[in-house]
Amino acid sequence: FNTATRLRIELDSAGVAYFFQDDKFQGVVAAGTSPDVILTPYIGVGGTATTSTALEVDYVLTACGR
């Protein structure tokens, strides 16, 4: 089906991860990552033995304050 969903993950300087879906806060992970880890955005989707999966991504935004 053609339902758009906006997903966002924000990481603070301590490595805490904040998760949002359609601008609504969904939860937090206190140890999302370590501040010294170099991060690379990645989007993946996969099916199972009985289901297929399709995904269309319009854009990926990565940003970092200086």
C-alpha positions in Angstrom: 0.0 0.0 0.0 1.0 3.6 -0.4 1.1 4.9 3.1 4.0 7.3 3.9 5.7 7.1 7.3 8.4 9.5 8.5 11.0 7.9 10.8 13.6 9.9 12.7 16.4 9.0 15.0 18.3 11.6 17.0 21.5 11.0 18.8 22.8 13.4 21.4 26.4 14.1 22.3 26.4 11.4 24.9 25.2 8.7 22.4 21.5 8.6 23.7 19.1 7.6 20.8 15.6 9.2 20.6 13.1 7.6 18.2 10.2 9.3 16.4 7.5 8.1 14.0 5.5 10.8 12.1 6.9 13.4 14.6 5.6 11.5 17.6 8.1 10.4 20.2 8.3 6.6 20.4 11.1 5.9 22.9 14.7 6.3 24.0 17.7 4.0 24.2 20.2 5.3 26.8 23.2 3.5 25.2 22.3 4.0 21.6 26.0 4.4 20.6 29.3 5.6 21.8 30.3 9.2 21.0 33.6 7.9 19.5 31.9 5.6 16.9 31.8 6.9 13.3 28.3 6.4 12.0 27.1 5.7 8.5 23.4 5.9 7.6 22.0 2.6 6.3 18.5 1.6 5.2 17.7 -2.1 4.7 14.6 -4.2 4.1 14.2 -7.9 3.7 11.5 -10.4 3.2 11.0 -13.8 4.8 10.4 -17.3 3.3 6.7 -16.5 3.1 6.5 -12.8 2.6 8.0 -10.2 0.2 8.9 -6.7 1.2 9.1 -3.5 -0.7 10.4 -0.1 0.5 10.7 3.2 -1.2 12.8 5.9 0.4 12.4 9.5 -0.7 15.4 10.9 1.1 17.8 10.5 4.0 19.0 13.5 6.0 22.0 13.4 8.2 23.2 16.5 10.0 25.6 17.4 12.8 26.0 20.6 14.7 29.4 22.1 14.9 
